[in-house]
Structure formats: C-alpha cells, structure tokens
Amino acid sequence: MTQVMSEIKVVLEDITTVQVDAIVNAANNALAGGGGVDGAIHKAGGPSIMEECKKIVEKEGGCGTGEAVVTTAGHLPAKFVIHTVGPVWKGGEAGEREKLADCYKNSLQLASETGCKTIAFPNISTGVYGFPKEEAARIAVETVVRFVTGNNSFRQVLLVCFDEGNFRLTKKYLNQ
C-alpha cells in the first residue's frame, strides 16, 4: 500500500471562499460570532451556523480555549465549520503557545473523525487576541506538519492568510 502524503499550502485568500471539506473558524468561547474571521464566516455561511452554535452552547456550555467543535457550513463552499477558540496573548507565560497548538491539533483530529480530506485554517489568535504573528505562524506550521506526518487522513491542508504579513511569515516557516 502506498503512503499518500498530505499537501500543505499557504495561500493569501478569503477563507470564506476556499473549497474544502472543513473551514476552521477562530471563534470565541461562547460561539457567539464576532469580528474578524469569526464574523466573516458567520456572515458568509448564514444563520444555520449560529443556530448550531447555540445548540452546542446549550448542551456543552461553549467551547474551551484550545478545544474544537463542528457545525454545518451553511452557504460556505465547505461541508463543515470547525470552531476553535484561540488563546488571548498575555505575554507568553499563561500557556498560550500550548493552547494555540491545541487549536490546530484538536481541529485536525475533529476533521479527521468527521471524514474530512481537505481543511483550511485561518491565522488563529493573531488579530484582536494579540498573539505575535511570527510565533503563531511557527506554531501553526509545526503543529500541522507534525499531525499530518505519517497520518493519511488529509489530502490537503491550507493555511489561509488574509494579509501579506501573515502570508510571508507562514510561508517562511513552511519552507524551512
């Protein structure tokens, strides 16, 4: 049996337009929608995403930092949205790096369990949550590479950057 290697690509795009099985949303603990990527995904996907988020909150009380939950993708060109809650940067002494890595690992694990073969990630926690972009890019790339190495779950993992700065940093770490 031949081993299929996952393709990992960095792209400069709007995550709400990429055609994949699962789009990862940088959500908040209450899964309440918000600004940035979260707001864009909810707006483009329509109300069915929020309806499912409300059901998850009613049942589970929300989503913890570093954890991941899955909903429909509504009107997005994907089957699922995987919501993960990134850490707020507090100077690096509050477990932020580990929690950010958990976002990627738990999202990949959930996507694999859901049967997804393609997944797209935004730059988690680099906006209003204030995570240093360079460090976030390194953690994203290292965690994704570690997860997919020797794991046949995914054909393609996209690291979708909305701005040129995150794109350059993420590409730098992927090319190392």
C-alpha positions as CSV (number, residue, x, y, z in Angstrom):
1,M,0.0,0.0,0.0
2,T,1.4,3.4,-0.9
3,Q,1.6,6.2,1.6
4,V,-0.2,9.3,0.5
5,M,1.5,12.5,1.7
6,S,-0.7,15.4,2.7
7,E,-0.1,18.6,0.7
8,I,0.3,21.7,3.0
9,K,-0.1,25.0,1.2
10,V,0.0,28.6,2.3
11,V,-2.4,30.9,0.4
12,L,-3.4,34.5,0.5
13,E,-7.2,34.4,0.2
14,D,-10.5,35.0,1.9
15,I,-11.2,31.8,3.9
16,T,-14.9,32.0,3.2
17,T,-14.3,31.4,-0.5
18,V,-12.0,28.3,-0.4
19,Q,-13.5,25.0,-1.4
20,V,-12.5,22.4,1.2
21,D,-14.3,19.9,3.4
22,A,-13.8,21.9,6.5
23,I,-13.1,25.5,7.3
24,V,-11.7,26.3,10.7
25,N,-13.2,29.3,12.5
26,A,-11.3,31.3,15.1
27,A,-14.2,31.5,17.4
28,N,-14.8,32.8,20.9
29,N,-15.7,30.7,24.0
30,A,-19.4,31.5,23.7
31,L,-19.5,30.6,19.9
32,A,-21.4,33.9,19.6
33,G,-19.9,35.2,16.4
34,G,-17.9,38.3,16.5
35,G,-15.4,40.3,14.4
36,G,-12.6,39.2,12.1
37,V,-12.6,35.7,10.7
38,D,-15.5,34.7,13.0
39,G,-17.8,37.4,11.8
40,A,-16.9,36.8,8.1
41,I,-17.6,33.1,8.4
42,H,-20.9,33.6,10.1
43,K,-21.9,36.3,7.6
44,A,-21.0,34.3,4.6
45,G,-22.3,31.0,6.0
46,G,-25.7,32.3,7.1
47,P,-27.9,31.7,10.1
48,S,-27.7,27.9,10.2
49,I,-24.1,28.1,11.6
50,M,-25.2,30.2,14.5
51,E,-28.3,28.0,15.2
52,E,-26.0,25.0,15.6
53,C,-23.5,27.0,17.7
54,K,-26.4,27.9,20.1
55,K,-27.3,24.2,20.4
56,I,-23.7,23.4,21.3
57,V,-23.6,26.2,23.9
58,E,-26.9,24.9,25.4
59,K,-25.6,21.4,25.6
60,E,-21.9,21.9,26.4
61,G,-21.7,25.5,27.8
62,G,-19.5,26.7,24.9
63,C,-16.0,25.8,23.7
64,G,-12.9,26.0,25.8
65,T,-9.7,27.6,24.7
66,G,-7.7,25.2,22.6
67,E,-10.8,22.9,22.0
68,A,-12.8,22.4,18.8
69,V,-16.5,21.8,17.9
70,V,-18.1,21.2,14.5
71,T,-21.2,22.6,12.8
72,T,-22.6,22.8,9.3
73,A,-21.0,25.2,6.9
74,G,-24.3,26.8,5.8
75,H,-23.8,28.7,2.5
76,L,-20.0,28.3,2.6
77,P,-18.2,26.2,-0.1
78,A,-17.4,23.6,2.6
79,K,-19.2,20.8,4.3
80,F,-18.3,21.8,7.9
81,V,-17.1,24.6,10.0
82,I,-14.8,23.6,12.8
83,H,-14.8,26.3,15.5
84,T,-11.8,26.5,17.8
85,V,-11.0,29.1,20.4
86,G,-7.5,30.5,20.3
87,P,-5.7,32.0,23.3
88,V,-5.6,35.6,24.2
89,W,-1.9,36.6,24.3
90,K,-0.9,37.6,27.9
91,G,2.8,37.8,27.4
92,G,3.6,34.1,26.9
93,E,3.5,32.9,30.5
94,A,-0.1,31.7,30.6
95,G,0.2,28.6,28.4
96,E,-0.7,30.5,25.2
97,R,1.7,28.6,22.9
98,E,0.4,25.2,24.1
99,K,-3.3,26.3,23.7
100,L,-2.6,27.6,20.2
101,A,-1.0,24.3,19.2
102,D,-4.1,22.6,20.7
103,C,-6.3,24.6,18.4
104,Y,-4.6,23.1,15.4
105,K,-4.3,19.6,16.8
106,N,-7.9,19.4,18.0
107,S,-9.3,20.9,14.8
108,L,-7.3,18.4,12.7
109,Q,-8.4,15.5,14.9
110,L,-12.1,16.5,14.7
111,A,-11.8,17.0,10.9
112,S,-10.3,13.5,10.6
113,E,-13.0,12.0,12.8
114,T,-15.6,13.7,10.6
115,G,-14.1,12.2,7.4
116,C,-12.7,15.4,6.0
117,K,-9.9,15.1,3.5
118,T,-9.3,18.8,3.0
119,I,-9.2,21.6,5.6
120,A,-8.4,25.3,5.7
121,F,-7.1,27.2,8.7
122,P,-7.0,31.0,9.3
123,N,-4.3,32.6,11.3
124,I,-5.7,31.8,14.8
125,S,-5.3,34.4,17.6
126,T,-3.2,36.9,15.5
127,G,-5.9,39.6,15.3
128,V,-7.6,41.1,18.4
129,Y,-6.3,38.2,20.6
130,G,-2.8,39.7,20.1
131,F,-0.7,36.6,19.6
132,P,2.6,37.6,18.0
133,K,2.3,36.8,14.3
134,E,5.7,35.2,13.8
135,E,5.4,32.9,16.7
136,A,1.8,32.0,15.7
137,A,3.0,31.1,12.2
138,R,5.7,28.9,13.5
139,I,3.3,27.1,15.9
140,A,0.7,26.6,13.1
141,V,3.2,25.1,10.6
142,E,5.0,22.9,13.2
143,T,1.7,21.6,14.6
144,V,0.2,20.9,11.2
145,V,3.3,19.2,9.8
146,R,3.7,17.1,13.0
147,F,0.0,16.0,12.8
148,V,-0.1,15.0,9.1
149,T,3.3,13.3,9.1
150,G,2.5,9.6,9.0
151,N,-1.2,10.3,9.1
152,N,-3.2,9.5,5.9
153,S,-6.3,11.5,6.9
154,F,-5.8,14.6,4.7
155,R,-5.1,15.2,1.1
156,Q,-4.6,18.9,1.6
157,V,-4.2,21.4,4.5
158,L,-4.5,25.0,3.6
159,L,-3.1,27.7,5.8
160,V,-5.2,30.7,4.6
161,C,-3.8,34.1,5.3
162,F,-5.9,37.3,4.9
163,D,-2.9,39.7,5.0
164,E,0.5,39.8,3.4
165,G,2.4,39.8,6.7
166,N,0.9,36.5,7.9
167,F,1.3,35.0,4.4
168,R,5.1,35.8,4.3
169,L,5.7,34.5,7.9
170,T,3.7,31.3,7.4
171,K,5.4,30.6,4.0
172,K,8.8,31.2,5.6
173,Y,8.2,28.5,8.3
174,L,6.6,26.1,5.8
175,N,9.7,26.4,3.5
176,Q,12.2,25.7,6.3
